[in-house]
Amino acid sequence: MTLKQALHFLLLSVLSLFLMSAGKADARTMKAIEKNMEHMKKPEKNLKKLAISKLYLTPKFYKDVVILQKAAAKLVKIKHPDKEFNDLSDELVEYLGKLSAAIKKKDSKKANEFWKDVKSICSDCHGAYKD
Ligand code: HEC
């Protein structure tokens, strides 16, 4: 191998390592996400149950929406190397806000719609980033 070939080889190795790691969150970021998601587990379970009976306007439903909002506000502070991840975090905050506003206005129909939107944002992100 000539020196030039060796340099090319080195350059390609570095490049492929870089490409392999692109878009992947480091261990610290993953840990922060995992911890954040643990706070969503219980409220999600409660909300799903209440949503079956369309109990969107109950204080219980609202309480768990607020818990999700707090977790989502922390999620947006976690910077992921993928833009899509950060966009989905922003969207979650936005739609939880819409859901909360609909509950305050006692608009059960809108609350039902926004709850479905929130759930699809959760599953969009899980489809792409949760293994
Ligand atoms: C922007 C991305 C993103 C959004 C939005 C998101 N999640 Fe997650 N969630 C993840 C990732 C990534 C994991 C996997 C974390 C890990 O390594 O355990 C996860 C894991 C979870 C887990 C499993 C945690 C455990 O204990 O195993 C639950 C529960 C969860 N999410 C709930 C929710 C709920 C509820 C919502 C919506 C209100 C939501 N998530 C929205 C990225 C997201």
Boltz pocket constraint, residues with backbone or C-beta under 6 A from the ligand:
constraints:
  - pocket:
      binder: B
      contacts: [[A, 30], [A, 33], [A, 34], [A, 37], [A, 38], [A, 40], [A, 41], [A, 44], [A, 68], [A, 84], [A, 85], [A, 86], [A, 88], [A, 89], [A, 92], [A, 118], [A, 119], [A, 121], [A, 122], [A, 123], [A, 125], [A, 126], [A, 129], [A, 130], [A, 131]]
      max_distance: 6.0
